[in-house]
């Protein structure tokens, strides 16, 4: 149980104690959620968020003053971390720099990151053992400016149809914004460049099935804003998107929520929030719990497309 004093709360997480300062600071002004509410949320979905982040380099989206203040995109672990907060060292060739990023192995590390004002968790699609070998293929259904959620709902079964035909199991989740993500666990045998090429080939196959709904046009200025963009570039090295169960930094406090394929037709992103997800998780558990048992060999998809244009 938490103990309070001098505007500091101590949170017991397993055998760790995390000191939570300013627990009553309002992070989400519209629903009134506080920093402590954010901690309570992540505790409620603990097995899910740890499963999504486990052993992955993780960039943090921090809001030191809540949503009303500036947003900080942080690769390096914030200072002052206890010795049980784990990291992974990454190299960024463009600037020849290194960064020690958070590498979650237990829930207390997530709660410590929330203490450090983290709202969103954005992990790599590779793991600490070999950060250069992605083991997660990410299919990002990103609606254009004039595209609505209903169109995303129409595209989702087309994505599933193609996945079924190649024998891959997709694990969908809302983005927490206006889109949908589908993850596929793959063998960590390809480079990021190869994975992106395979993802591009898959995106072209979906586009051919539903050209009136889907675009793979890379440059935004050339893209039809009424269509769903299948953003294969999310599989590029150091491109990250919000993890399953990550809260999103918007006025509604939505969550990137795992969903079943059947649910997509009837749900909206606003159904899944800090307020609603704990009860859902308590009832159905982690819908992505089995993802590591469904490994797909994506290598044959390398022949589905020419290498896509380099994105800058």
C-alpha positions as CSV (number, residue, x, y, z in Angstrom):
1,X,0.0,0.0,0.0
2,X,1.2,3.5,-0.7
3,X,2.4,5.7,2.1
4,X,2.2,9.5,1.9
5,X,4.1,12.4,3.3
6,X,5.4,15.8,2.2
7,X,3.7,15.4,-1.1
8,X,5.6,12.2,-1.8
9,X,4.0,8.8,-2.1
10,X,5.8,5.5,-1.8
11,X,4.6,2.8,-4.2
12,X,5.4,-0.8,-3.5
13,X,5.8,-2.7,-6.8
14,X,6.8,-6.3,-6.2
15,X,9.9,-6.1,-4.0
16,X,10.8,-2.5,-5.1
17,X,9.7,0.8,-3.6
18,X,9.2,3.7,-6.0
19,X,9.0,7.2,-4.5
20,X,6.4,9.2,-6.4
21,X,6.7,13.0,-6.0
22,X,3.9,15.4,-6.7
23,X,1.3,12.6,-7.0
24,X,-1.6,15.0,-7.2
25,X,-0.2,17.0,-10.2
26,X,-2.8,17.0,-12.9
27,X,-1.4,15.5,-16.1
28,X,-4.7,15.4,-18.1
29,X,-6.7,18.6,-17.4
30,X,-9.8,17.5,-19.3
31,X,-10.6,14.3,-17.4
32,X,-8.6,15.5,-14.4
33,X,-6.2,12.5,-14.2
34,X,-3.2,13.0,-11.9
35,X,0.3,11.6,-11.9
36,X,-0.9,9.1,-9.3
37,X,-3.8,8.1,-11.6
38,X,-1.3,7.4,-14.3
39,X,0.7,5.1,-11.9
40,X,-2.5,3.3,-10.9
41,X,-3.3,2.7,-14.6
42,X,0.1,1.2,-15.4
43,X,-0.1,-0.9,-12.2
44,X,-3.5,-2.2,-13.4
45,X,-2.2,-3.3,-16.8
46,X,1.2,-4.3,-15.5
47,X,1.6,-7.7,-17.2
48,X,0.5,-6.2,-20.5
49,X,2.8,-3.1,-20.6
50,X,5.8,-5.2,-19.4
51,X,5.1,-7.8,-22.1
52,X,5.0,-5.0,-24.7
53,X,8.3,-3.4,-23.5
54,X,10.3,-6.4,-22.3
55,X,14.0,-6.2,-23.2
56,X,13.3,-3.5,-25.9
57,X,15.2,-0.2,-26.1
58,X,12.5,2.4,-25.2
59,X,12.2,6.1,-25.9
60,X,10.2,8.0,-23.4
61,X,7.7,10.8,-24.1
62,X,7.8,12.9,-20.9
63,X,5.5,15.7,-19.8
64,X,7.2,17.2,-16.7
65,X,4.4,19.7,-16.2
66,X,1.6,17.5,-17.5
67,X,-0.1,17.9,-20.9
68,X,-0.3,21.7,-20.3
69,X,3.5,21.9,-20.4
70,X,6.2,21.0,-23.0
71,X,6.7,17.5,-24.3
72,X,10.1,15.9,-24.1
73,X,11.2,13.1,-26.4
74,X,13.9,11.4,-24.5
75,X,16.2,8.6,-25.7
76,X,18.7,8.7,-22.8
77,X,17.6,7.4,-19.5
78,X,16.8,10.4,-17.1
79,X,19.3,10.9,-14.4
80,X,18.9,9.7,-10.9
81,X,17.7,6.1,-11.8
82,X,18.0,3.4,-9.1
83,X,20.5,0.7,-9.9
84,X,17.7,-1.8,-10.7
85,X,16.5,0.3,-13.7
86,X,18.0,-1.4,-16.7
87,X,19.3,0.1,-19.9
88,X,20.7,-0.9,-23.3
89,X,23.4,1.1,-25.1
90,X,22.6,2.1,-28.7
91,X,24.6,3.7,-31.4
92,X,23.3,6.4,-33.7
93,X,25.5,6.5,-36.7
94,X,24.3,9.7,-38.2
95,X,25.8,11.7,-35.4
96,X,28.2,9.0,-34.1
97,X,26.6,9.2,-30.7
98,X,25.5,6.7,-28.1
99,X,22.5,6.6,-25.8
100,X,21.6,4.4,-22.8
101,X,17.9,3.8,-23.2
102,X,15.5,2.3,-20.8
103,X,15.1,-1.5,-21.2
104,X,12.2,-2.7,-19.2
105,X,12.4,-6.1,-17.5
106,X,9.9,-5.6,-14.6
107,X,7.0,-3.4,-13.7
108,X,8.8,-1.2,-11.2
109,X,10.9,0.2,-14.0
110,X,7.7,1.4,-15.8
111,X,6.5,3.0,-12.6
112,X,9.8,4.7,-12.0
113,X,9.6,6.1,-15.6
114,X,6.2,7.5,-14.7
115,X,7.7,9.1,-11.6
116,X,10.0,10.8,-14.1
117,X,7.0,12.2,-15.9
118,X,6.8,9.6,-18.7
119,X,3.3,9.3,-20.2
120,X,4.1,7.4,-23.4
121,X,6.4,4.4,-24.0
122,X,7.8,4.0,-27.5
123,X,9.9,0.8,-27.8
124,X,12.0,-0.4,-30.7
125,X,11.0,-3.5,-32.6
126,X,14.2,-5.3,-31.6
127,X,15.5,-6.5,-28.3
128,X,18.5,-5.8,-26.1
129,X,20.3,-9.1,-27.1
130,X,20.7,-7.8,-30.7
131,X,19.2,-4.3,-31.3
132,X,20.1,-4.6,-35.0
133,X,17.9,-7.6,-35.5
134,X,14.2,-6.7,-35.4
135,X,11.8,-9.4,-34.2
136,X,8.6,-7.4,-34.6
137,X,7.0,-6.5,-37.9
138,X,4.7,-3.4,-37.5
139,X,1.8,-2.7,-39.9
140,X,0.6,0.8,-39.3
141,X,-2.8,1.9,-40.7
142,X,-2.4,5.6,-40.7
143,X,-5.5,7.6,-41.9
144,X,-4.9,10.7,-44.0
145,X,-6.2,14.1,-43.0
146,X,-9.5,13.5,-44.7
147,X,-9.8,9.9,-43.7
148,X,-12.0,8.7,-40.9
149,X,-12.0,5.8,-38.5
150,X,-14.7,4.0,-40.5
151,X,-12.2,3.7,-43.4
152,X,-9.6,2.2,-41.1
153,X,-12.2,-0.3,-40.0
154,X,-12.8,-1.3,-43.6
155,X,-9.0,-1.7,-44.3
156,X,-8.4,-3.9,-41.2
157,X,-10.1,-7.1,-42.6
158,X,-8.1,-6.7,-45.9
159,X,-4.9,-6.7,-43.9
160,X,-6.1,-9.7,-42.0
161,X,-7.0,-11.5,-45.2
162,X,-3.5,-11.1,-46.7
163,X,-1.9,-12.1,-43.4
164,X,-4.1,-15.3,-43.3
165,X,-3.1,-16.2,-46.8
166,X,0.7,-16.0,-46.0
167,X,0.2,-17.8,-42.7
168,X,1.0,-15.0,-40.4
169,X,-0.8,-14.2,-37.2
170,X,-1.5,-10.5,-36.7
171,X,-2.0,-8.9,-33.3
172,X,-4.1,-5.7,-33.7
173,X,-4.3,-2.7,-31.4
174,X,-5.6,0.8,-31.6
175,X,-2.9,3.4,-32.0
176,X,-4.5,5.5,-29.2
177,X,-4.9,8.2,-31.9
178,X,-6.9,7.8,-35.1
179,X,-5.2,4.7,-36.5
180,X,-4.6,1.0,-36.0
181,X,-1.5,-1.1,-35.6
182,X,-1.0,-4.8,-36.3
183,X,2.1,-6.5,-35.0
184,X,3.5,-9.8,-36.2
185,X,6.3,-11.6,-34.4
186,X,9.1,-12.6,-36.8
187,X,12.5,-14.4,-36.6
188,X,15.3,-11.9,-35.7
189,X,17.2,-12.7,-38.9
190,X,16.7,-9.7,-41.1
191,X,18.1,-6.2,-41.0
192,X,15.9,-3.2,-40.6
193,X,16.4,-2.4,-44.3
194,X,15.2,-5.9,-45.3
195,X,12.3,-5.8,-42.9
196,X,11.2,-2.4,-44.3
197,X,11.4,-3.9,-47.9
198,X,9.3,-6.9,-46.9
199,X,6.8,-4.6,-45.1
200,X,6.6,-2.5,-48.3
201,X,5.8,-5.5,-50.4
202,X,3.0,-6.5,-48.0
203,X,1.6,-2.9,-48.1
204,X,1.5,-3.0,-51.9
205,X,-0.4,-6.3,-51.8
206,X,-3.0,-4.8,-49.5
207,X,-3.2,-1.7,-51.7
208,X,-3.9,-3.9,-54.7
209,X,-6.8,-5.5,-52.9
210,X,-8.4,-2.2,-51.8
211,X,-7.0,0.6,-54.0
212,X,-10.0,2.9,-53.2
213,X,-9.1,2.7,-49.5
214,X,-5.4,2.3,-49.2
215,X,-2.3,4.1,-50.4
216,X,1.4,3.3,-50.2
217,X,2.5,6.6,-51.7
218,X,5.5,7.7,-49.6
219,X,5.5,11.5,-50.0
220,X,2.7,13.1,-48.1
221,X,2.2,15.9,-50.7
222,X,1.5,13.2,-53.3
223,X,-0.7,11.1,-51.1
224,X,-4.6,11.0,-51.3
225,X,-5.6,12.3,-47.8
226,X,-8.9,10.4,-48.0
227,X,-7.1,7.0,-47.8
228,X,-5.4,5.0,-45.2
229,X,-1.6,5.1,-45.6
230,X,0.1,1.8,-44.9
231,X,3.2,3.2,-43.2
232,X,5.9,0.6,-43.9
233,X,8.5,3.0,-42.8
234,X,7.6,2.3,-39.1
235,X,9.9,-0.7,-39.6
236,X,13.0,1.5,-40.1
237,X,15.8,1.5,-37.5
238,X,15.0,3.9,-34.6
239,X,11.4,4.5,-35.7
240,X,9.2,3.8,-32.8
241,X,5.5,3.9,-32.1
242,X,3.5,3.7,-28.8
243,X,3.5,0.3,-27.2
244,X,0.5,-1.8,-26.5
245,X,-1.1,-0.4,-23.3
246,X,0.9,2.9,-23.5
247,X,-1.1,5.9,-22.6
248,X,-1.2,8.6,-25.3
249,X,-0.5,12.3,-24.5
250,X,-3.9,13.7,-25.7
251,X,-6.8,15.4,-23.9
252,X,-8.8,12.2,-23.7
253,X,-6.0,10.1,-22.1
254,X,-6.5,7.3,-24.6
255,X,-4.6,4.1,-24.6
256,X,-3.0,2.1,-27.4
257,X,-5.3,-0.9,-26.7
258,X,-5.0,-4.5,-27.9
259,X,-8.2,-5.5,-29.5
260,X,-9.6,-8.6,-31.2
261,X,-10.1,-8.6,-35.0
262,X,-13.9,-9.0,-34.3
263,X,-13.9,-5.9,-32.1
264,X,-12.5,-3.6,-34.7
265,X,-15.8,-3.2,-36.6
266,X,-17.7,-1.9,-33.5
267,X,-15.1,0.0,-31.4
268,X,-13.6,3.5,-31.6
269,X,-10.2,4.7,-30.2
270,X,-12.1,6.7,-27.5
271,X,-13.4,3.5,-26.0
272,X,-10.0,2.8,-24.5
273,X,-8.8,5.2,-22.0
274,X,-7.0,5.5,-18.6
275,X,-10.4,5.3,-17.0
276,X,-11.8,2.3,-18.9
277,X,-8.8,0.0,-19.6
278,X,-8.2,-1.2,-16.0
279,X,-11.6,-2.9,-15.8
280,X,-11.2,-4.3,-19.3
281,X,-7.7,-5.7,-18.5
282,X,-9.0,-7.3,-15.3
283,X,-11.8,-9.0,-17.3
284,X,-9.9,-10.2,-20.4
285,X,-6.2,-10.0,-19.5
286,X,-3.5,-9.3,-22.1
287,X,-4.8,-10.0,-25.6
288,X,-1.2,-9.9,-26.8
289,X,0.0,-12.5,-24.3
290,X,0.6,-15.2,-26.9
291,X,2.5,-13.1,-29.5
292,X,5.9,-14.6,-28.8
293,X,4.5,-18.1,-29.6
294,X,3.4,-17.1,-33.1
295,X,6.7,-16.5,-35.0
296,X,6.5,-15.9,-38.7
297,X,9.2,-16.2,-41.4
298,X,8.9,-12.9,-43.2
299,X,11.9,-13.5,-45.5
300,X,9.8,-14.7,-48.5
301,X,8.1,-11.2,-48.6
302,X,11.4,-9.7,-49.7
303,X,10.5,-10.7,-53.2
304,X,7.2,-8.9,-53.1
305,X,8.6,-5.4,-53.7
306,X,11.6,-3.5,-54.9
307,X,13.4,-1.7,-52.1
308,X,11.3,1.4,-51.3
309,X,12.6,4.9,-51.8
310,X,14.8,6.1,-48.9
311,X,12.9,8.3,-46.4
312,X,14.8,11.2,-45.0
